[in-house]
Amino acid sequence: MQNFADRLLEAVIAKGNPVVVGLDPRLEMMPDFLNPRGANPNGKTAAEMITSFHELILDIVSPLVPAVKLQIAFYEQYGLPGLQALHETIGLARDRKLVVIVDAKRNDIATTATAYANAFLGRTAYGTELRPVFDVDCITISPYLGRDSLQPFVDVCSKYGKGVFILVKTSNPGSRDLQDETLHSTGAPLHELVAEMVAALGKDLIGERGYSAIGAVVGATFSEQASRLRRLMPQSILLVPGYGAQGGTATDAAHCFDASGVGAIVSASRSITYPHREPSIGEDEFSKLVLGQTQTMIQGLSAALQRNGRH
């Protein structure tokens, strides 16, 4: 089975850009043609609206970008209908040949980590059968229970050709509270210790293109740290959140790429999928805005990479 990093990088090359569109369902932000003002959808209606909204988004962006990132919390807030919409949206994205990342930030002790890994990346035992459940290409996971909590994910990635992105330096301002704390043993910040762990865990899952299936989350909002982390994890693909609504720019994100302009993917959610200001916007105008925002991000990243000599 092909290495996840190779599949992801091939998708990036095929589309000519490293943009990832984030799918964060928020019924209250959807245009009126999907969610009329004053409507109170029940569970079934909510699931249908979420799926329909993302089918529209996927039809617009799938010819342009290599991957989508589904933030599971925004689905889970709607309970079982939300999870049904999650499952259906994953299928729609796979039908369109997109790389599917679930932003779940999961982890626990090793046995529980195995269950998470099976649910999203591998197979779950149903009696004598092993069956896929969500079966996505990659998920985000937390490192803060230690290496033994990460190993089950690494094992499943190896077995099924899947990938993970481990939280290293996240895009939120409060990441400084813990991730930047200086270690007495080394004098380096905690996020650099995590980066070293990521590099070590990924060394046996390096694909033909020189990158590992074990990647890292590094926010665009901390460009100075991103440059250092790029050097500490030379064979890890970086998933770069924080672009757009969180304040990160294309120039900031460029620090996460290697000298040849690869090795990172950059995600944006609200700035692409909720670009409208008027709820009454029509479907055609809404589609044009989503298309325009996607194209603007692609062009901005391309220009930033060229300015930084990464191309």
C-alpha positions as CSV (number, residue, x, y, z in Angstrom):
1,M,0.0,0.0,0.0
2,Q,1.3,3.4,-1.0
3,N,2.8,5.6,1.7
4,F,0.5,8.4,2.9
5,A,3.1,11.1,2.4
6,D,3.7,10.0,-1.2
7,R,-0.1,10.1,-1.9
8,L,-0.5,13.5,-0.3
9,L,2.5,15.0,-2.1
10,E,1.3,13.5,-5.4
11,A,-2.1,15.2,-4.9
12,V,-0.4,18.5,-4.1
13,I,1.7,18.2,-7.3
14,A,-1.3,17.2,-9.4
15,K,-3.3,20.3,-8.2
16,G,-0.3,22.5,-8.3
17,N,-0.8,23.9,-4.8
18,P,-0.8,22.9,-1.1
19,V,-4.2,24.3,-0.1
20,V,-6.5,22.4,2.3
21,V,-10.1,23.5,2.6
22,G,-11.5,23.1,6.1
23,L,-15.0,22.0,6.6
24,D,-16.6,23.3,9.8
25,P,-20.4,23.0,9.8
26,R,-22.2,25.9,11.5
27,L,-25.9,25.9,10.7
28,E,-26.2,29.5,11.9
29,M,-23.6,30.7,9.4
30,M,-25.0,28.9,6.3
31,P,-26.7,31.0,3.7
32,D,-30.5,31.2,3.6
33,F,-30.9,29.0,0.6
34,L,-29.7,26.1,2.9
35,N,-30.9,27.4,6.3
36,P,-33.8,29.9,6.1
37,R,-33.7,32.5,8.9
38,G,-36.0,31.5,11.7
39,A,-36.0,27.8,10.8
40,N,-35.5,25.3,13.6
41,P,-34.1,22.2,11.9
42,N,-34.6,18.8,13.5
43,G,-31.8,16.2,13.6
44,K,-32.6,14.8,10.1
45,T,-32.9,18.3,8.6
46,A,-29.6,19.4,10.2
47,A,-27.8,16.3,8.8
48,E,-29.2,17.0,5.3
49,M,-28.3,20.7,5.5
50,I,-24.7,19.9,6.5
51,T,-24.2,17.3,3.9
52,S,-25.8,19.5,1.2
53,F,-23.7,22.5,2.2
54,H,-20.5,20.5,2.0
55,E,-21.4,18.8,-1.2
56,L,-21.7,22.3,-2.8
57,I,-18.3,23.3,-1.3
58,L,-16.7,20.1,-2.5
59,D,-18.0,20.6,-6.0
60,I,-16.4,24.0,-6.1
61,V,-13.1,23.3,-4.5
62,S,-12.3,19.7,-5.6
63,P,-11.0,20.6,-9.0
64,L,-8.6,23.1,-7.4
65,V,-7.2,21.7,-4.1
66,P,-5.6,18.4,-3.1
67,A,-7.3,17.9,0.3
68,V,-10.0,18.8,2.8
69,K,-9.9,18.9,6.6
70,L,-13.0,18.1,8.5
71,Q,-13.1,19.5,12.1
72,I,-14.9,16.8,14.0
73,A,-16.1,19.0,16.9
74,F,-18.4,21.0,14.6
75,Y,-20.0,17.8,13.5
76,E,-20.2,16.3,17.0
77,Q,-22.0,19.4,18.3
78,Y,-25.1,18.2,16.4
79,G,-25.0,14.7,17.9
80,L,-25.8,11.6,15.9
81,P,-27.1,13.6,12.9
82,G,-23.8,15.5,12.9
83,L,-21.8,12.2,12.9
84,Q,-24.0,10.9,10.1
85,A,-23.2,14.1,8.1
86,L,-19.5,13.5,8.9
87,H,-19.6,10.0,7.5
88,E,-21.5,11.2,4.4
89,T,-19.2,14.1,3.8
90,I,-16.1,11.8,4.0
91,G,-17.7,9.7,1.3
92,L,-18.4,12.7,-0.9
93,A,-14.8,13.9,-0.5
94,R,-13.4,10.5,-1.3
95,D,-15.6,10.3,-4.4
96,R,-14.0,13.5,-5.6
97,K,-10.5,11.9,-5.1
98,L,-9.5,14.3,-2.3
99,V,-7.2,13.5,0.5
100,V,-9.4,13.5,3.6
101,I,-8.0,14.7,6.9
102,V,-10.1,14.6,10.1
103,D,-9.1,17.2,12.7
104,A,-9.9,15.3,15.8
105,K,-6.9,15.9,18.1
106,R,-7.5,12.5,19.6
107,N,-5.4,10.4,22.0
108,D,-5.4,8.5,25.3
109,I,-3.5,5.6,26.9
110,A,-2.3,3.0,24.5
111,T,-5.3,0.7,24.4
112,T,-7.7,3.6,23.9
113,A,-5.3,5.1,21.3
114,T,-5.6,1.8,19.4
115,A,-9.4,2.2,19.4
116,Y,-9.1,5.7,18.0
117,A,-6.6,4.6,15.4
118,N,-8.8,1.7,14.3
119,A,-11.9,3.9,14.1
120,F,-10.4,6.6,11.9
121,L,-7.5,4.9,10.0
122,G,-7.7,1.2,10.3
123,R,-10.3,-1.5,10.9
124,T,-12.6,-2.4,13.9
125,A,-13.4,-6.0,14.8
126,Y,-17.1,-6.9,14.3
127,G,-17.1,-10.5,15.5
128,T,-14.8,-12.3,13.1
129,E,-14.6,-9.5,10.6
130,L,-12.4,-6.4,10.5
131,R,-14.3,-3.5,9.0
132,P,-13.4,0.1,8.2
133,V,-15.4,2.8,10.1
134,F,-14.6,6.4,9.1
135,D,-11.7,5.3,7.0
136,V,-10.1,8.7,6.4
137,D,-6.5,9.2,5.1
138,C,-5.2,11.1,8.1
139,I,-6.1,12.5,11.5
140,T,-4.6,15.0,14.0
141,I,-3.5,13.6,17.4
142,S,-2.2,15.0,20.6
143,P,1.3,14.0,21.9
144,Y,0.8,14.8,25.6
145,L,0.2,11.3,26.9
146,G,3.7,10.3,25.7
147,R,5.3,8.1,23.1
148,D,3.4,4.9,24.0
149,S,0.1,6.7,23.3
150,L,1.4,7.6,19.8
151,Q,2.8,4.2,18.8
152,P,-0.6,2.6,18.1
153,F,-1.3,5.3,15.5
154,V,2.2,4.8,13.9
155,D,1.5,1.0,13.7
156,V,-1.9,1.5,12.0
157,C,-0.4,4.0,9.6
158,S,2.2,1.5,8.6
159,K,-0.3,-1.3,8.2
160,Y,-2.9,0.6,6.1
161,G,-1.0,3.4,4.4
162,K,-2.5,6.2,6.5
163,G,-1.0,9.3,8.2
164,V,-1.2,11.4,11.3
165,F,-0.4,15.0,12.1
166,I,0.9,15.4,15.7
167,L,0.3,18.7,17.5
168,V,3.6,20.4,17.9
169,K,3.1,24.2,17.8
170,T,-0.6,25.1,17.4
171,S,-1.9,28.4,16.0
172,N,-3.9,29.7,19.0
173,P,-2.3,32.4,21.2
174,G,-2.7,30.2,24.3
175,S,-0.3,27.7,22.8
176,R,2.4,29.7,24.5
177,D,1.2,28.7,27.9
178,L,2.6,25.2,27.6
179,Q,4.1,24.6,24.3
180,D,6.7,27.4,24.7
181,E,7.7,26.6,28.2
182,T,11.4,26.1,28.6
183,L,12.7,22.7,29.7
184,H,15.2,22.8,32.5
185,S,17.0,19.7,31.1
186,T,17.8,21.2,27.7
187,G,16.9,24.9,27.8
188,A,14.7,24.4,24.7
189,P,10.9,25.0,24.5
190,L,8.6,22.0,25.0
191,H,7.4,22.1,21.4
192,E,10.9,21.3,20.2
193,L,11.0,18.2,22.3
194,V,7.7,17.1,20.7
195,A,9.2,17.9,17.3
196,E,12.1,15.6,18.0
197,M,9.7,12.9,19.0
198,V,7.7,13.3,15.8
199,A,10.9,13.0,13.7
200,A,11.9,9.8,15.6
201,L,8.5,8.2,15.3
202,G,8.4,8.9,11.6
203,K,11.8,7.6,10.5
204,D,10.5,4.2,9.5
205,L,7.6,5.5,7.5
206,I,9.4,7.6,5.0
207,G,8.1,7.4,1.5
208,E,9.8,7.6,-1.9
209,R,9.5,11.4,-2.0
210,G,11.6,11.7,1.2
211,Y,8.7,12.5,3.6
212,S,7.2,10.5,6.4
213,A,3.6,9.5,7.0
214,I,4.0,11.0,10.5
215,G,3.6,14.7,10.2
216,A,3.2,17.7,12.5
217,V,0.8,20.5,13.1
218,V,2.6,23.9,13.1
219,G,0.6,27.1,13.0
220,A,1.1,29.9,10.5
221,T,0.7,32.4,13.3
222,F,4.2,31.6,14.7
223,S,6.5,32.0,11.7
224,E,9.8,32.3,13.7
225,Q,9.1,29.0,15.5
226,A,7.9,27.4,12.3
227,S,11.3,28.0,10.6
228,R,13.1,26.3,13.5
229,L,10.6,23.4,13.5
230,R,11.0,22.9,9.7
231,R,14.7,22.3,10.4
232,L,14.1,20.0,13.3
233,M,11.6,17.9,11.3
234,P,13.1,17.8,7.8
235,Q,11.2,14.7,6.7
236,S,7.8,15.5,8.3
237,I,5.0,17.1,6.3
238,L,3.7,20.1,8.2
239,L,-0.1,20.8,8.4
240,V,-0.3,24.6,8.8
241,P,-3.5,26.0,10.4
242,G,-4.1,29.6,11.3
243,Y,-4.2,31.1,7.8
244,G,-7.0,33.6,7.1
245,A,-9.5,34.1,9.9
246,Q,-6.9,33.4,12.6
247,G,-4.5,36.0,11.2
248,G,-1.8,33.9,9.5
249,T,-0.7,35.1,6.1
250,A,0.8,33.4,3.1
251,T,4.2,34.9,4.0
252,D,3.9,33.4,7.5
253,A,3.0,29.9,6.1
254,A,5.9,30.0,3.6
255,H,8.3,29.4,6.6
256,C,6.9,25.9,6.9
257,F,8.0,24.7,3.5
258,D,11.4,23.3,2.6
259,A,13.8,25.0,0.2
260,S,12.1,23.4,-2.9
261,G,8.6,24.6,-1.8
262,V,7.2,21.3,-0.6
263,G,6.7,19.6,2.7
264,A,3.7,21.5,4.0
265,I,0.0,21.9,3.4
266,V,-1.9,25.0,4.5
267,S,-5.5,25.0,5.7
268,A,-8.2,27.6,5.7
269,S,-11.8,27.1,6.8
270,R,-14.0,30.1,7.6
271,S,-12.3,32.4,5.1
272,I,-13.2,30.1,2.3
273,T,-16.5,28.3,3.3
274,Y,-18.2,31.3,4.9
275,P,-17.2,34.2,2.7
276,H,-20.6,35.9,2.6
277,R,-21.8,38.7,4.8
278,E,-25.5,38.7,3.8
279,P,-27.4,35.5,4.7
280,S,-29.8,36.2,1.8
281,I,-27.0,35.6,-0.8
282,G,-28.0,33.4,-3.7
283,E,-26.4,30.1,-4.5
284,D,-24.7,31.3,-7.6
285,E,-23.1,34.4,-5.9
286,F,-22.1,32.3,-2.9
287,S,-20.4,29.8,-5.2
288,K,-18.5,32.5,-6.9
289,L,-17.3,33.9,-3.6
290,V,-16.1,30.4,-2.4
291,L,-14.3,29.9,-5.8
292,G,-12.7,33.4,-5.6
293,Q,-11.5,32.9,-2.0
294,T,-9.9,29.6,-2.9
295,Q,-8.2,31.0,-6.0
296,T,-6.9,34.0,-4.0
297,M,-5.4,31.7,-1.4
298,I,-3.8,29.5,-4.0
299,Q,-2.3,32.5,-5.7
300,G,-1.2,34.1,-2.5
301,L,0.7,31.0,-1.3
302,S,2.3,30.6,-4.7
303,A,3.6,34.2,-4.7
304,A,4.8,33.9,-1.1
305,L,6.8,30.7,-1.9
306,Q,8.4,32.4,-4.9
307,R,9.3,35.5,-2.9
308,N,11.0,33.3,-0.3
309,G,12.9,31.3,-2.9
310,R,10.8,28.2,-2.2
311,H,9.5,26.9,-5.6
